[in-house]
């Protein structure tokens, strides 16, 4: 059978790891700033339900309240110590970089949703993948914390931090100091030299300003790129790595037609979430074409 024939056999349906619906779980765990990670448990169901209603009423998926913490494991780190006044070397150091704020979706097939419930709860909004793509969502780049690729990205950040206008300013200061020395000499000298040096100083100042602006723009763009980077360690293959996250660096102002499905449990801690939601559907202006599905019927049967 030719390759052309094979391309049409068994290849029309995507594999089970790809979904046409991207999910936003409203019960995602709180951010723990002390450890630079999300907590292990999801938010309480009542909070997740309120968040669901808020998102649907506003038709907005907001940026998160934290920036992604990108961790990089370095075999060694050389750094100047102001206390000892010398360059010190430490081994096996973890450093962090921070991204721009993001809002998140996950490419999780329905058959795998239950796996993520323990971490993110059972309340979620599913958006059509095409709507997310139009908005600018992009799959996250996952990498272990000790790979060469993430270390290379970190080196770029360090070089940008060091590549400021300070060196140019230092040279300009030296020239200005030399001009002042010439002016203070009590002997005849060519004033055109001073004028020339003054023009050089002005040019250097302008160059320093342009360098500073260029470095600032580059740093902001790298921070934007980091918003699409997720680092994890070897213990997190079954948690962080399998989330298949998509991100955007701007709020997601969606339309009702962008929603594919709403999933929530029938009950939880004495609260009838599904029945309450069905009663609220009219005030939320959700058309009957958008299914609200009980978690128990969709997932647990």
Secondary structure as UniProt FT lines:
FT   HELIX           3..6
FT   TURN            7..8
FT   TURN            16..17
FT   STRAND          21..25
FT   TURN            26..27
FT   STRAND          31..32
FT   TURN            33..36
FT   STRAND          37..38
FT   HELIX           45..58
FT   STRAND          60..61
FT   STRAND          67..81
FT   TURN            82..85
FT   STRAND          86..101
FT   STRAND          103..106
FT   HELIX           110..112
FT   HELIX           113..120
FT   STRAND          124..128
FT   HELIX           129..135
FT   STRAND          138..139
FT   STRAND          141..144
FT   TURN            145..146
FT   HELIX           148..162
FT   HELIX           166..184
FT   HELIX           191..226
FT   TURN            227..228
FT   STRAND          229..232
FT   HELIX           234..236
FT   TURN            237..240
FT   HELIX           241..243
FT   STRAND          245..248
FT   STRAND          252..253
FT   HELIX           256..258
FT   STRAND          259..264
FT   TURN            269..270
FT   HELIX           273..280
FT   TURN            281..285
FT   TURN            288..289
FT   STRAND          291..294
FT   HELIX           295..298
//
